[in-house]
Amino acid sequence: MTEFERLLAENLAPLQRFVNFKISNRHDAEDVVQDVCLVATQHFVGLKNKESFKPWLIGIAINKCRDYYRKKDKYSYIPIESLAESTLTTGKYGLVEKSDIRETIDTLGEKEREIIYLYYFQELSQEEIAKKLSIPVGTVKSRLHYAKEKFKKHYPNSPISKGGNIMKKLPEFLPEYKIEKTNEEIFKVRSEELMGFCIVPKLGEKITWASYDIPSRKQVEYTVASVTGRAEVHGIEGVEIVAIQHDNNSKKKIERGFIAQLTDTHCRYLAESHYENGVRKIFTFLDSDAFVNNWGFGEDNCGYETNIAPNGSIKRCENNIEVNVDKETVDVVGRYKVTIGDKEYDTVCVMNVGHFNSRIAIEQYLDKNGRTILWRRFNKNDWAKHRYGKEWTELLPDNERLTINGETYVHWYDCITDYII
C-alpha cells in the first residue's frame, strides 16, 4: 500500500461524513467523494506536509461541494420564490429551517433576495457576484450589508425577536410527582431540544437544568446553558453553546462548549470541547469514534429527528419493554399525565435505549411544545459494575425497575429544567 493509499484509507470516513453533511442526495454525495479522491490522487505529489493530509482533503471537498451547487445554478438571476424547497434546504448551512428562512427572504426586495441567494446559497464571493451581475464590488458590499440587516430584523429566530429566557432557580429537592398513562391518542410533537442538554440551539436561548438523586430526591448538580452566537465547523453553520455544570458536593464547575445545528428535520451536535489538565480538547463530527460514540446519533450523525411520532421500534406495557431493533433507538411509547407538585402536564413518553451507552435507557416526557417536563435515567443492572462494585439492584434496592428485552434496568436519577418552574 502506498503512502497516499494509506492516508486516504485513514481519512475516507471523515471525508464521506463531511460530504454527506453538505449534500443530502446520497448518490450525488458519492459522486462528489469520487471526484475528491481523483483530484487528491492527481495532486498528492505536490503536498509537502503529509501531516496536513486531512485538512487538505477536506479543502478539496469544500471546493467540490461548491462546484456541485454552482452547477445547479442555470441562470444569472433566479427569483428566490421560484426555487424548490430542496434548494433552500441545502447549501452553506447544511440542512436549514426552510420555512422560517423562506418566509423571511420573501419579505426582502428583488435585489436583496438576489444577493442573499448568490452569497449564501450559491456561496459566491463578493468579487464573483460583482462579475456575475456586472456591478462594482462596492455595490455588492453595500447591497449585501443592507440585505443582511433587513433579514436579521425580520428573521423570527434572531436575538432581536427572541430575546433570552429568564433564569429561574431550581428547587433543592425534586418535588413529588406522579406519572399516569392515559388512553388518549398519542399526539405528534416537534421537539427542537438538543438531546441530553434540553436547550434549543437557536440564538437567544438559555436554560437551567438540574439532576436529582433517587431516592433522596436531593439536587446533586445543575447546569446553566446558553447559546452565545453563530459558529461554523468544516463549512457547516450552527450555533455555539456554553454549558457550565455545577457540582453541589465538590463545589466545582465544569465548562463544556458545543456547536450544534437545528435543521427542519433534525437536531445534532457538530462539535464538543472541554478542558483536560488545563488543555482545551476539541472534537468535531469528522473525528470518528472520539466524537460519534459520545455525541453522534443516526446515520452519518444526522442527529435526532425533531418531528417525533411512534415508529414501532419500542413496545411498552407498564414496566415491560421490548426493543425490536438491534441498535440504539428512540421511540414514542405512550401518552401520559405527569403531575409535578401542583402542576399537571399532558405529555408523550419518548424512550431512548442504548444511545448514551448500550446499558442505559432514558425516559423523556415531552409536552405539546416539545419541551422536557421530566427526564429519567435507568441503568442496566451490571452497568459500570467494575466502578461501583455492585449491581444496581443491590446499590438501589428500592428504586423502580424496568425490564427491557428480559434484562433488569434500575432507576438512577431524574432531571427537570426551569421550563416547568
Secondary structure as UniProt FT lines:
FT   HELIX           3..22
FT   HELIX           26..43
FT   HELIX           44..46
FT   HELIX           50..52
FT   HELIX           53..72
FT   HELIX           80..82
FT   HELIX           85..88
FT   TURN            92..93
FT   HELIX           98..105
FT   TURN            106..107
FT   HELIX           110..116
FT   HELIX           117..121
FT   HELIX           126..133
FT   HELIX           137..154
FT   TURN            156..157
FT   HELIX           159..162
FT   STRAND          177..181
FT   STRAND          189..190
FT   TURN            195..197
FT   TURN            203..204
FT   STRAND          206..213
FT   TURN            214..216
FT   STRAND          218..233
FT   TURN            234..235
FT   STRAND          236..247
FT   TURN            248..250
FT   STRAND          253..262
FT   STRAND          266..276
FT   TURN            277..278
FT   STRAND          279..284
FT   TURN            285..286
FT   HELIX           288..295
FT   HELIX           299..301
FT   STRAND          304..305
FT   STRAND          307..308
FT   STRAND          314..317
FT   TURN            318..319
FT   STRAND          320..323
FT   STRAND          329..340
FT   TURN            341..342
FT   STRAND          343..353
FT   TURN            358..359
FT   STRAND          360..366
FT   TURN            368..369
FT   STRAND          372..380
FT   TURN            381..384
FT   HELIX           385..388
FT   HELIX           392..395
FT   TURN            397..398
FT   STRAND          401..404
FT   TURN            405..406
FT   STRAND          407..417
FT   HELIX           418..420
//
